[in-house]
């Protein structure tokens, strides 16, 4: 399988590059426009079957331990008039799952979130009573309707009276929330190109408020690189496309 790796910044990519991987690695640059251009350029140049976006989660709800690597299976885009939910098209990687939150355009570009959004309490309030998971449909306006997944994997809207099932209970646990500026864009473009896409984030720091030390980022980057090698290491050398591909 032809696979390429995309990192938002060189700081996030450095540890993985130093492993000696022969897989194509692209650094997006940070902004939404740069990320979109990077993904399009990478897909056209390498014609991959699988896109892997990997980076830090310095903004998170504080429920996960530092250096935990999660797979972001849903990404919430708030940049338009309505919130939309996108989902991964990649394989199950066997990692803890998380819900990615995309910042709005009014929030600080350096951190991806303003002070209010960065606070773990904001994530917790938003997650309260809201079941999340990888099986929600693309483009779902989550403010108006929630979904639950039946045993067959099909989506079913909640009953109008708010009951979650025959016994009125809800077994779906809300996923931890992590900051993901690029996730919704990645999933949307992957769908347009009809290729698989996965997003991995490593938790940086304990509070999740966007503040972290150089040492915390370094340790997180090393853990992310080890996880990528463990998951994809056998493929990165033998199956990486050539420059002429």
C-alpha positions as CSV (number, residue, x, y, z in Angstrom):
1,X,0.0,0.0,0.0
2,X,1.4,3.4,-0.9
3,X,1.2,5.6,2.1
4,X,2.3,9.2,2.8
5,X,2.7,11.1,6.1
6,X,1.7,14.7,6.7
7,X,2.7,16.7,9.7
8,X,1.4,20.2,10.5
9,X,4.9,21.5,11.5
10,X,8.6,20.4,11.3
11,X,8.7,20.2,15.1
12,X,6.1,17.4,14.9
13,X,7.7,15.7,12.0
14,X,11.3,15.8,13.2
15,X,11.4,12.7,15.4
16,X,9.8,10.5,12.7
17,X,12.1,11.8,10.0
18,X,15.1,10.9,12.3
19,X,14.0,7.3,12.4
20,X,15.3,7.0,8.9
21,X,11.9,6.3,7.3
22,X,11.9,6.1,3.6
23,X,8.2,6.9,3.4
24,X,7.3,10.3,1.8
25,X,6.9,12.9,4.5
26,X,5.3,16.3,3.9
27,X,5.1,19.3,6.3
28,X,2.0,21.3,5.7
29,X,3.0,24.6,7.2
30,X,0.1,25.3,9.7
31,X,-2.6,27.3,8.0
32,X,-5.7,25.8,6.4
33,X,-4.7,27.0,3.0
34,X,-1.2,25.6,3.3
35,X,-2.6,22.3,4.6
36,X,-5.0,21.9,1.7
37,X,-2.3,22.8,-0.8
38,X,0.1,20.3,0.8
39,X,-2.5,17.4,0.7
40,X,-3.4,18.1,-2.9
41,X,0.3,18.3,-3.9
42,X,1.2,15.1,-2.0
43,X,-1.7,13.1,-3.5
44,X,-0.9,14.2,-7.0
45,X,2.8,13.6,-6.6
46,X,2.7,10.2,-4.9
47,X,-0.8,8.8,-5.7
48,X,-1.1,7.2,-2.3
49,X,-3.7,4.8,-1.1
50,X,-3.5,6.0,2.5
51,X,-2.9,9.5,4.0
52,X,-1.7,9.7,7.6
53,X,-1.8,13.0,9.3
54,X,0.2,13.0,12.6
55,X,0.9,15.7,15.1
56,X,0.6,17.1,18.6
57,X,-2.6,17.6,20.6
58,X,-1.6,20.4,22.9
59,X,-5.2,21.4,23.4
60,X,-7.3,18.6,24.9
61,X,-9.9,18.0,27.6
62,X,-7.4,16.6,30.1
63,X,-8.8,13.1,30.3
64,X,-5.8,11.4,28.6
65,X,-2.3,11.0,29.9
66,X,0.6,12.9,28.3
67,X,2.3,11.1,25.5
68,X,-0.8,9.0,24.8
69,X,-1.2,8.5,21.0
70,X,-4.8,8.6,19.9
71,X,-6.6,8.1,16.6
72,X,-8.9,11.0,15.8
73,X,-11.9,9.4,14.2
74,X,-14.3,12.4,14.0
75,X,-13.4,16.0,13.3
76,X,-15.8,18.9,14.1
77,X,-15.6,21.8,11.7
78,X,-16.8,25.1,13.2
79,X,-15.4,27.4,10.6
80,X,-18.7,27.9,8.8
81,X,-22.2,29.0,9.8
82,X,-23.0,25.5,11.0
83,X,-21.0,22.8,12.8
84,X,-20.2,19.7,10.6
85,X,-18.9,16.4,11.5
86,X,-16.4,14.5,9.4
87,X,-15.1,11.0,10.0
88,X,-12.0,8.9,9.2
89,X,-11.9,6.6,6.2
90,X,-8.8,4.8,7.4
91,X,-8.4,1.3,8.9
92,X,-8.8,0.6,12.6
93,X,-5.3,1.2,14.1
94,X,-6.1,-0.2,17.5
95,X,-5.3,3.1,19.3
96,X,-7.5,5.0,21.8
97,X,-10.1,7.0,19.9
98,X,-10.7,10.8,20.1
99,X,-13.0,13.4,18.8
100,X,-11.2,16.3,17.0
101,X,-12.3,19.9,17.4
102,X,-11.5,22.4,14.6
103,X,-11.2,26.0,15.6
104,X,-13.2,28.9,14.1
105,X,-11.5,31.6,12.0
106,X,-11.8,34.2,14.9
107,X,-9.5,32.2,17.1
108,X,-5.7,32.7,17.4
109,X,-3.8,31.2,14.5
110,X,-0.7,30.4,16.7
111,X,-2.6,28.1,19.0
112,X,-5.6,27.2,16.9
113,X,-7.9,28.1,19.7
114,X,-8.7,31.2,21.8
115,X,-8.4,31.2,25.5
116,X,-12.0,30.1,26.1
117,X,-11.8,27.2,23.6
118,X,-8.4,26.1,25.0
119,X,-9.7,25.6,28.5
120,X,-10.3,21.9,29.3
121,X,-13.5,22.9,31.0
122,X,-14.9,24.0,27.6
123,X,-14.2,20.5,26.2
124,X,-15.9,18.9,29.1
125,X,-19.0,21.1,28.9
126,X,-19.3,20.4,25.2
127,X,-18.9,16.6,25.7
128,X,-21.5,16.3,28.4
129,X,-24.4,14.2,27.2
130,X,-23.1,14.1,23.6
131,X,-22.3,10.6,22.3
132,X,-19.5,10.7,19.7
133,X,-18.0,8.0,17.5
134,X,-16.6,7.1,14.1
135,X,-19.9,6.0,12.6
136,X,-21.6,9.3,12.3
137,X,-22.4,10.4,8.8
138,X,-20.3,13.0,7.0
139,X,-21.8,16.5,7.1
140,X,-24.1,15.8,10.1
141,X,-25.3,18.9,11.8
142,X,-24.7,17.7,15.3
143,X,-26.4,20.6,17.0
144,X,-29.8,19.4,15.9
145,X,-29.7,15.6,16.0
146,X,-27.6,12.9,17.6
147,X,-27.1,9.3,16.5
148,X,-26.5,6.0,18.1
149,X,-25.1,2.9,16.5
150,X,-27.0,-0.3,16.7
151,X,-25.4,-3.8,16.9
152,X,-25.2,-4.1,13.1
153,X,-23.2,-0.9,12.9
154,X,-26.0,1.1,11.3
155,X,-26.9,4.7,12.4
156,X,-30.2,5.4,14.0
157,X,-31.4,8.7,15.2
158,X,-32.4,9.0,18.8
159,X,-36.1,8.7,19.6
160,X,-38.0,12.0,19.5
161,X,-38.8,11.8,23.2
162,X,-35.1,11.5,24.1
163,X,-35.0,7.8,25.0
164,X,-31.8,6.1,23.9
165,X,-33.2,2.6,23.7
166,X,-35.9,0.3,24.9
167,X,-34.6,0.6,28.4
168,X,-33.9,4.3,28.2
169,X,-30.2,3.9,28.8
170,X,-27.3,5.1,26.6
171,X,-24.2,2.9,26.6
172,X,-22.2,5.1,24.2
173,X,-19.4,7.0,26.0
174,X,-18.3,10.4,24.7
175,X,-14.9,10.3,23.2
176,X,-12.1,12.5,24.6
177,X,-11.7,15.8,22.7
178,X,-8.5,16.9,21.2
179,X,-7.5,20.0,19.2
180,X,-7.3,19.2,15.5
181,X,-7.1,22.1,13.2
182,X,-6.5,19.9,10.1
183,X,-8.6,16.9,10.7
184,X,-11.9,17.9,9.0
185,X,-9.9,19.2,6.0
186,X,-8.0,15.9,5.7
187,X,-11.1,13.8,5.8
188,X,-13.0,16.0,3.4
189,X,-10.2,15.9,0.8
190,X,-9.6,12.2,1.2
191,X,-13.2,11.6,0.5
192,X,-12.9,13.8,-2.6
193,X,-9.8,11.8,-3.8
194,X,-11.4,8.5,-2.8
195,X,-8.5,7.4,-0.7
196,X,-8.2,6.4,3.0
197,X,-7.2,8.9,5.6
198,X,-6.1,8.5,9.3
199,X,-5.3,11.1,11.9
200,X,-3.0,10.5,14.8
201,X,-2.4,12.9,17.7
202,X,-0.1,12.6,20.7
203,X,-1.2,14.3,23.9
204,X,1.2,17.0,25.0
205,X,1.1,18.3,28.6
206,X,-1.4,17.5,31.4
207,X,-3.7,20.6,31.4
208,X,-4.5,20.7,27.7
209,X,-4.5,24.5,27.6
210,X,-2.0,24.8,24.8
211,X,0.9,25.6,27.0
212,X,3.8,23.0,27.0
213,X,7.5,22.9,27.5
214,X,10.1,22.0,25.0
215,X,10.8,18.8,26.9
216,X,7.1,17.8,26.8
217,X,7.0,18.4,23.1
218,X,10.2,16.5,22.5
219,X,9.0,13.4,24.5
220,X,5.6,13.5,22.8
221,X,7.3,13.7,19.3
222,X,9.4,10.7,20.2
223,X,6.4,8.7,21.3
224,X,4.5,9.6,18.2
225,X,7.5,8.5,16.0
226,X,7.7,5.2,17.8
227,X,4.0,4.6,17.4
228,X,4.1,5.4,13.7
229,X,7.0,3.0,13.2
230,X,5.2,0.3,15.2
231,X,2.0,0.7,13.1
232,X,3.6,1.3,9.7
233,X,7.3,0.6,9.9
234,X,7.3,-2.5,7.9
235,X,5.5,-0.8,5.0
236,X,7.5,2.5,5.1
237,X,10.7,1.1,3.6
238,X,9.5,-1.6,1.3
239,X,6.3,-0.1,-0.1
240,X,7.1,3.6,-0.3
241,X,6.6,4.9,-3.9
242,X,9.6,6.1,-5.8
243,X,10.1,9.8,-6.8
244,X,8.9,9.0,-10.3
245,X,5.6,7.4,-9.0
